[in-house]
Amino acid sequence: MNISIPIIDGIFKVFDRVIPDPVERAKIKNAAIELQQAGEFKQLETDLQLALGQLEVNKIEAAAPDLFRGGWRPAVGWVCVIGLLYTYLGRPLLAWGSGIWNVPVPPSLDLGDLLILLGGMLGLGGMRTMERLKGKV
């Protein structure tokens, strides 16, 4: 029985020194392994419950009746869309108009953070699409 967890290895070394009977020592080692596995399974169960809870929240957000009330994800997406629309369409047209009417040119946006945010959203969406295509729900 080779367990690579340092705590269990330490406990087993103590058992080897303290318990002379090999059969009794094996029983106690098995009991220690079962306790360790029960603790790990309890942690896995807790993690699973948290993931299932988040999945329910995601389903509720996704069931919103329109694009604007779908939760924070669509709001972040719309901020990205509005920022890109302003940067690549609105500001150039306003700058052109400001040259005609002699008004100040509108300010530009720093797209660094916006593009990082958009890239992350699109990357996660693409990853989810691939999961669906591979049959993982």
Salt bridges, closest charged atoms under 4 A:
ASP16 OD1 - ARG25 NH1 3.56
ASP16 OD1 - LYS29 NZ 2.87
GLU56 OE2 - LYS59 NZ 3.67
GLU61 OE1 - ARG73 NH1 2.97
ASP66 OD2 - ARG69 NE 3.27
GLU131 OE1 - ARG128 NH1 3.08
